[in-house]
Each structure stands twice: as structure tokens, then as C-alpha cells.
Amino acid sequence: VLCCEYSPNGFQLATAGDDGTIKMWDLRKRKQVASIPAHLNLITQLQFSDEFLASSSFDGTSKLWSTRDWKMLSTLRGHEGKVMGIGLLPGSVVTSGYDKTLKLWQ
């Protein structure tokens, strides 16, 4: 496990690692409830909002996932190489890349 993030309601935990998979855990039931084949390389960061889960990866992409059914909503491409981090702002997503740039997505 390289990164983890609690959901806003505190009942779920998302974990991710070097296999490109996001695992969703129900903390009340104390078990894994979903496994998402999210990226082609290791996942660097996860970030929750009320509506979606955001992920960034060494595969050069960031992705947004529905918190309702864990289906992909969007893929953000624009960095030249690894995406090192992701953050959420009201109405926007910001990513940082190994290419020494920040990208603001709306």
C-alpha cells in the first residue's frame, strides 16, 4: 500500500499501491468491497470528494471515479510522464507532475 484515503463519511477507506489497483474497504464490515483496475502503473495519491474519488499515477494519467458504483467518470491527460499528486478544489482538480508542472482541470 502506497497511499490511502478515508471517504468523507468515514465509513470507507480507499487504498492503492504499485499494482495500479484501488481497493475499497467498508470499515463497518471490516472487509474489502471493491477492487478497481484503475491504472497501468503505481498509484501515487488518492483524494475523495462527496461525489467522486480521484487518483493519480505513474502511468501519466489522473482519473475520477464515481463513489456510487466505482465506475470511471473521466481520465485527465496532460502531463509529460508521471503524475505525482492530485488535489480537489471546489469545481476543479489540480495535478502535479514529474514534469515540474501543475495542471488545473475544470
C-alpha positions in Angstrom: 0.0 0.0 0.0 1.5 3.3 -1.1 -1.5 5.6 -0.3 -4.8 5.6 1.4 -7.7 8.0 1.8 -10.8 8.0 4.0 -14.2 8.8 2.5 -15.9 12.0 3.7 -18.5 9.9 5.6 -15.7 7.9 7.4 -17.2 4.6 6.6 -14.9 3.7 3.6 -11.2 3.5 3.0 -9.5 3.5 -0.4 -6.1 2.0 -0.7 -3.7 1.8 -3.6 -0.3 0.6 -4.5 2.2 -0.4 -7.1 -0.1 -2.8 -9.0 -2.4 0.0 -10.3 -5.4 -1.2 -8.3 -7.6 0.7 -6.0 -9.2 -1.3 -3.2 -12.3 -0.1 -1.4 -12.8 -1.2 2.2 -16.0 -1.0 4.3 -14.8 -0.1 7.7 -18.1 -1.1 9.4 -18.0 -4.6 7.9 -14.1 -4.7 8.1 -13.8 -6.2 4.6 -12.9 -5.3 1.1 -15.9 -4.4 -1.0 -14.4 -3.5 -4.4 -11.2 -3.8 -6.4 -10.8 -1.3 -9.3 -8.2 -2.0 -12.0 -7.5 1.8 -12.2 -4.1 2.4 -13.7 -1.3 0.8 -15.7 1.4 1.7 -13.2 1.7 2.6 -9.5 -0.8 5.0 -7.9 0.7 8.0 -6.2 -2.3 9.6 -4.5 -6.0 9.3 -3.8 -8.4 12.1 -2.9 -12.1 11.9 -2.0 -14.9 14.4 -2.6 -18.6 13.7 -1.9 -19.3 12.7 -5.5 -16.0 11.1 -6.7 -12.7 9.6 -5.9 -9.6 11.0 -7.7 -6.4 9.0 -8.4 -3.0 9.9 -9.9 -0.5 7.6 -11.3 3.0 7.0 -12.7 1.2 6.0 -15.9 0.8 9.7 -16.7 -2.9 9.9 -16.0 -5.3 11.0 -13.3 -8.8 9.6 -13.1 -12.1 10.4 -11.4 -14.3 7.5 -10.2 -17.9 7.6 -9.1 -18.4 6.9 -5.4 -21.7 5.4 -6.2 -20.6 2.4 -8.4 -16.8 2.9 -8.7 -17.0 3.4 -12.5 -14.6 5.8 -14.2 -16.0 9.2 -14.9 -13.0 10.8 -16.5 -9.4 10.4 -17.5 -7.2 13.5 -17.2 -4.1 13.5 -19.6 -1.7 16.4 -20.0 1.5 15.7 -18.0 4.6 14.6 -19.8 5.3 11.5 -17.6 4.4 10.6 -14.1 1.6 12.3 -12.2 2.9 12.7 -8.6 -0.2 14.1 -6.8 -3.8 15.2 -7.1 -5.9 17.7 -5.1 -9.5 18.7 -5.2 -10.8 22.3 -5.1 -14.5 23.3 -5.4 -15.3 22.7 -9.0 -11.7 21.9 -10.0 -9.0 19.3 -9.8 -5.3 20.1 -9.6 -2.5 17.7 -10.5 1.3 17.9 -10.1 3.6 16.1 -12.4 7.2 14.8 -12.5 7.5 17.2 -15.5 7.6 20.1 -12.8 4.2 21.4 -13.8 0.8 21.9 -12.1 -2.4 21.4 -14.1 -5.8 22.9 -13.2 -8.7 20.9 -14.6 -12.3 22.3 -14.5 
